Amino acid sequence: MTAHAAPEPVVVDELITETADRLFSELCTHEAVQAAEDSGSAPGIWDAFCETGFDLIAVPEGAGGSGGTLAEAIEVLRLVGYHSAPIPAAENGVLGGWLLAEAGLERPDGLVTVVPPRAGTDGWSGGGACSANLNGDGTATLTGESHRVPWARSAEIIVCICTCDGQANVVAMPASECEITQLPNMAGEPRDTVRFDGVTGRAVPAPDGVNAEALAQRGALSRVALMAGAIEKMCQLTVSYTNERVQFGRPVARFQAVQQHLVWAAQDAALVRMTAEVAAREATRGDAPFEIAAAKLVANQAAARATKACHQAHGAMGMTQEYPLHHFSRRLWSWRKEYGSDAHWSAVLGNMATGVGADGLYPLITSGTAALR
């Protein structure tokens, strides 16, 4: 039997985690998050985030980024969720920055956002409901409409993957030439409708490994990281509140029914953080379709359970604007609907399981993506 060397460990620099946590702790106050929901942006938080280089942490230095790993970027996104930071951290670097760097397209000074791909019965398709035509001069003209584009109103460049003549292309369009209808998600974060009425942008054939499905997996991983942080913080708020709230002469955390809610929420927080770390580790090493699919499904389901448990433990207090619980629960219910629903990722995992057959099921569960190679 041939012995295989263990893969190199993926290490996240603790200084990155400590710096990001300190930054968000200082800036993401309750008032700042509320104000961002009203205005649709948080320029003070975003500027400070960019000054540290966190916005491009997973983009190679040669493409203008910080040269960090995907695992480090995912850890920063977990802290974005933990502090409910109202910034486009995932879109600008992990998604948009990745697409531009892979395609060799020049990166602008301003914000980059991405048109999320659409899930269908035959996989993922890019570009929303747009059609694209190549012009033969390194540009493409887009016509159509894309929905729920994060932070489109604040972007300088909108990037998407479009198929032209059977070839996937990375297309970068100036946001100023698009018609943007401002719409929020459940948490008040921008999820705008973008209309491309003959908009022309730079177009480059997508290199190997860059397509709508790869973008969807990367987007799903970003949402898992955000949800992991939000669930963790939501649970901590619930533990603190139920220990401080006194009824019938004792903290409500001592009541068995409340303790059950706390246990359920804590279990989900630990589960989602573990799946996020595993998926990020494997995605840093290479393709990780099984780990990402499993992580997104786990996170989607855990977000629903943990939100229910934490809100029930809080009672009416959790529904007030003055108390921060809703900053996390509303984000969770928005993020869980993005980059693949429960039904989609369940079908993906089911197809993987049936594809390897009965003898391959146990290796798939224990080895993940490695069993698919």
JONORSUL-V173934 format. One record per residue. N is the residue number from 1. RES is the residue in three letters. SS is DSSP state (A for helix, B for strand, O for the rest). OMEGA is omega in whole degrees, 0 to 359 (* if undefined). Layout:
# JONORSUL-V173934
n=[N & N]
res=[RES & RES]
ss=[SS & SS]
omega=[OMEGA & OMEGA]
This chain:
# JONORSUL-V173934
n=[1 & 2 & 3 & 4 & 5 & 6 & 7 & 8 & 9 & 10 & 11 & 12 & 13 & 14 & 15 & 16 & 17 & 18 & 19 & 20 & 21 & 22 & 23 & 24 & 25 & 26 & 27 & 28 & 29 & 30 & 31 & 32 & 33 & 34 & 35 & 36 & 37 & 38 & 39 & 40 & 41 & 42 & 43 & 44 & 45 & 46 & 47 & 48 & 49 & 50 & 51 & 52 & 53 & 54 & 55 & 56 & 57 & 58 & 59 & 60 & 61 & 62 & 63 & 64 & 65 & 66 & 67 & 68 & 69 & 70 & 71 & 72 & 73 & 74 & 75 & 76 & 77 & 78 & 79 & 80 & 81 & 82 & 83 & 84 & 85 & 86 & 87 & 88 & 89 & 90 & 91 & 92 & 93 & 94 & 95 & 96 & 97 & 98 & 99 & 100 & 101 & 102 & 103 & 104 & 105 & 106 & 107 & 108 & 109 & 110 & 111 & 112 & 113 & 114 & 115 & 116 & 117 & 118 & 119 & 120 & 121 & 122 & 123 & 124 & 125 & 126 & 127 & 128 & 129 & 130 & 131 & 132 & 133 & 134 & 135 & 136 & 137 & 138 & 139 & 140 & 141 & 142 & 143 & 144 & 145 & 146 & 147 & 148 & 149 & 150 & 151 & 152 & 153 & 154 & 155 & 156 & 157 & 158 & 159 & 160 & 161 & 162 & 163 & 164 & 165 & 166 & 167 & 168 & 169 & 170 & 171 & 172 & 173 & 174 & 175 & 176 & 177 & 178 & 179 & 180 & 181 & 182 & 183 & 184 & 185 & 186 & 187 & 188 & 189 & 190 & 191 & 192 & 193 & 194 & 195 & 196 & 197 & 198 & 199 & 200 & 201 & 202 & 203 & 204 & 205 & 206 & 207 & 208 & 209 & 210 & 211 & 212 & 213 & 214 & 215 & 216 & 217 & 218 & 219 & 220 & 221 & 222 & 223 & 224 & 225 & 226 & 227 & 228 & 229 & 230 & 231 & 232 & 233 & 234 & 235 & 236 & 237 & 238 & 239 & 240 & 241 & 242 & 243 & 244 & 245 & 246 & 247 & 248 & 249 & 250 & 251 & 252 & 253 & 254 & 255 & 256 & 257 & 258 & 259 & 260 & 261 & 262 & 263 & 264 & 265 & 266 & 267 & 268 & 269 & 270 & 271 & 272 & 273 & 274 & 275 & 276 & 277 & 278 & 279 & 280 & 281 & 282 & 283 & 284 & 285 & 286 & 287 & 288 & 289 & 290 & 291 & 292 & 293 & 294 & 295 & 296 & 297 & 298 & 299 & 300 & 301 & 302 & 303 & 304 & 305 & 306 & 307 & 308 & 309 & 310 & 311 & 312 & 313 & 314 & 315 & 316 & 317 & 318 & 319 & 320 & 321 & 322 & 323 & 324 & 325 & 326 & 327 & 328 & 329 & 330 & 331 & 332 & 333 & 334 & 335 & 336 & 337 & 338 & 339 & 340 & 341 & 342 & 343 & 344 & 345 & 346 & 347 & 348 & 349 & 350 & 351 & 352 & 353 & 354 & 355 & 356 & 357 & 358 & 359 & 360 & 361 & 362 & 363 & 364 & 365 & 366 & 367 & 368 & 369 & 370 & 371 & 372 & 373]
res=[MET & THR & ALA & HIS & ALA & ALA & PRO & GLU & PRO & VAL & VAL & VAL & ASP & GLU & LEU & ILE & THR & GLU & THR & ALA & ASP & ARG & LEU & PHE & SER & GLU & LEU & CYS & THR & HIS & GLU & ALA & VAL & GLN & ALA & ALA & GLU & ASP & SER & GLY & SER & ALA & PRO & GLY & ILE & TRP & ASP & ALA & PHE & CYS & GLU & THR & GLY & PHE & ASP & LEU & ILE & ALA & VAL & PRO & GLU & GLY & ALA & GLY & GLY & SER & GLY & GLY & THR & LEU & ALA & GLU & ALA & ILE & GLU & VAL & LEU & ARG & LEU & VAL & GLY & TYR & HIS & SER & ALA & PRO & ILE & PRO & ALA & ALA & GLU & ASN & GLY & VAL & LEU & GLY & GLY & TRP & LEU & LEU & ALA & GLU & ALA & GLY & LEU & GLU & ARG & PRO & ASP & GLY & LEU & VAL & THR & VAL & VAL & PRO & PRO & ARG & ALA & GLY & THR & ASP & GLY & TRP & SER & GLY & GLY & GLY & ALA & CYS & SER & ALA & ASN & LEU & ASN & GLY & ASP & GLY & THR & ALA & THR & LEU & THR & GLY & GLU & SER & HIS & ARG & VAL & PRO & TRP & ALA & ARG & SER & ALA & GLU & ILE & ILE & VAL & CYS & ILE & CYS & THR & CYS & ASP & GLY & GLN & ALA & ASN & VAL & VAL & ALA & MET & PRO & ALA & SER & GLU & CYS & GLU & ILE & THR & GLN & LEU & PRO & ASN & MET & ALA & GLY & GLU & PRO & ARG & ASP & THR & VAL & ARG & PHE & ASP & GLY & VAL & THR & GLY & ARG & ALA & VAL & PRO & ALA & PRO & ASP & GLY & VAL & ASN & ALA & GLU & ALA & LEU & ALA & GLN & ARG & GLY & ALA & LEU & SER & ARG & VAL & ALA & LEU & MET & ALA & GLY & ALA & ILE & GLU & LYS & MET & CYS & GLN & LEU & THR & VAL & SER & TYR & THR & ASN & GLU & ARG & VAL & GLN & PHE & GLY & ARG & PRO & VAL & ALA & ARG & PHE & GLN & ALA & VAL & GLN & GLN & HIS & LEU & VAL & TRP & ALA & ALA & GLN & ASP & ALA & ALA & LEU & VAL & ARG & MET & THR & ALA & GLU & VAL & ALA & ALA & ARG & GLU & ALA & THR & ARG & GLY & ASP & ALA & PRO & PHE & GLU & ILE & ALA & ALA & ALA & LYS & LEU & VAL & ALA & ASN & GLN & ALA & ALA & ALA & ARG & ALA & THR & LYS & ALA & CYS & HIS & GLN & ALA & HIS & GLY & ALA & MET & GLY & MET & THR & GLN & GLU & TYR & PRO & LEU & HIS & HIS & PHE & SER & ARG & ARG & LEU & TRP & SER & TRP & ARG & LYS & GLU & TYR & GLY & SER & ASP & ALA & HIS & TRP & SER & ALA & VAL & LEU & GLY & ASN & MET & ALA & THR & GLY & VAL & GLY & ALA & ASP & GLY & LEU & TYR & PRO & LEU & ILE & THR & SER & GLY & THR & ALA & ALA & LEU & ARG]
ss=[O & O & O & O & O & O & O & O & O & O & O & O & O & A & A & A & A & A & A & A & A & A & A & A & A & A & A & O & O & A & A & A & A & A & A & A & A & A & A & O & O & O & A & A & A & A & A & A & A & A & A & O & O & A & A & A & O & O & O & O & A & A & A & O & O & O & O & O & O & A & A & A & A & A & A & A & A & A & A & A & A & A & O & O & O & O & O & O & A & A & A & A & A & A & A & A & A & A & A & A & A & A & A & O & O & O & O & O & O & O & O & B & B & B & O & O & O & B & B & B & O & O & B & B & B & O & O & O & O & O & B & B & B & B & O & O & O & O & B & B & B & B & B & B & B & B & B & B & B & B & O & A & A & A & O & O & B & B & B & B & B & B & B & B & O & O & B & B & B & B & B & B & B & B & A & A & A & O & B & B & B & O & O & B & O & O & O & O & O & B & B & B & B & B & B & B & B & B & B & B & B & B & B & B & B & O & O & O & O & O & O & A & A & A & A & A & A & A & A & A & A & A & A & A & A & A & A & A & A & A & A & A & A & A & A & A & A & A & A & A & A & A & A & A & O & B & B & O & O & B & B & A & A & A & O & A & A & A & A & A & A & A & A & A & A & A & A & A & A & A & A & A & A & A & A & A & A & A & A & A & A & A & A & A & A & O & O & O & A & A & A & A & A & A & A & A & A & A & A & A & A & A & A & A & A & A & A & A & A & A & A & A & A & A & A & A & A & A & A & O & O & O & O & O & A & A & A & A & A & A & A & A & A & A & A & O & O & O & O & O & O & A & A & A & A & A & A & A & A & A & A & A & A & A & A & A & A & A & A & A & A & A & A & A & A & A & A & A & A & A & A & A & O]
omega=[181 & 178 & 180 & 178 & 178 & 180 & 178 & 179 & 177 & 186 & 176 & 181 & 181 & 179 & 178 & 181 & 182 & 181 & 180 & 180 & 180 & 180 & 182 & 179 & 181 & 190 & 187 & 176 & 178 & 182 & 181 & 180 & 178 & 181 & 179 & 179 & 180 & 186 & 182 & 178 & 177 & 187 & 179 & 179 & 182 & 180 & 179 & 178 & 181 & 181 & 179 & 184 & 181 & 183 & 181 & 189 & 183 & 179 & 181 & 180 & 179 & 178 & 178 & 182 & 182 & 176 & 177 & 180 & 176 & 179 & 178 & 177 & 179 & 177 & 176 & 178 & 176 & 179 & 173 & 178 & 182 & 182 & 184 & 180 & 185 & 184 & 181 & 185 & 181 & 186 & 187 & 186 & 186 & 182 & 182 & 179 & 178 & 180 & 181 & 181 & 181 & 182 & 182 & 179 & 181 & 181 & 179 & 177 & 184 & 184 & 174 & 173 & 190 & 171 & 181 & 176 & 181 & 178 & 177 & 181 & 181 & 178 & 185 & 174 & 184 & 172 & 182 & 179 & 184 & 170 & 183 & 176 & 177 & 183 & 178 & 180 & 181 & 178 & 175 & 178 & 183 & 176 & 179 & 187 & 177 & 184 & 174 & 176 & 186 & 173 & 180 & 183 & 182 & 189 & 170 & 180 & 173 & 184 & 175 & 173 & 180 & 178 & 178 & 180 & 177 & 182 & 176 & 180 & 171 & 184 & 179 & 186 & 175 & 182 & 182 & 180 & 180 & 175 & 187 & 175 & 186 & 178 & 178 & 167 & 184 & 182 & 180 & 177 & 184 & 171 & 195 & 172 & 183 & 178 & 179 & 181 & 183 & 180 & 181 & 179 & 177 & 182 & 180 & 175 & 182 & 178 & 179 & 179 & 178 & 180 & 183 & 180 & 178 & 177 & 179 & 179 & 179 & 176 & 178 & 178 & 178 & 180 & 176 & 180 & 179 & 181 & 179 & 180 & 182 & 179 & 180 & 180 & 179 & 178 & 179 & 176 & 183 & 178 & 181 & 182 & 184 & 174 & 180 & 182 & 184 & 173 & 180 & 173 & 179 & 180 & 182 & 178 & 180 & 178 & 187 & 181 & 179 & 178 & 178 & 177 & 181 & 180 & 180 & 182 & 180 & 178 & 181 & 179 & 180 & 182 & 183 & 178 & 180 & 181 & 178 & 181 & 179 & 181 & 179 & 179 & 182 & 178 & 176 & 180 & 183 & 178 & 180 & 185 & 181 & 183 & 181 & 179 & 180 & 181 & 181 & 178 & 179 & 182 & 179 & 183 & 180 & 180 & 179 & 181 & 184 & 178 & 178 & 182 & 184 & 179 & 178 & 179 & 179 & 185 & 185 & 182 & 183 & 182 & 184 & 179 & 184 & 181 & 191 & 185 & 184 & 176 & 182 & 184 & 180 & 175 & 179 & 182 & 174 & 183 & 183 & 179 & 184 & 179 & 171 & 179 & 175 & 183 & 181 & 185 & 173 & 179 & 179 & 180 & 178 & 178 & 177 & 182 & 180 & 181 & 181 & 178 & 184 & 182 & 182 & 185 & 182 & 175 & 179 & 181 & 185 & 184 & 177 & 184 & 181 & 180 & 180 & 184 & *]
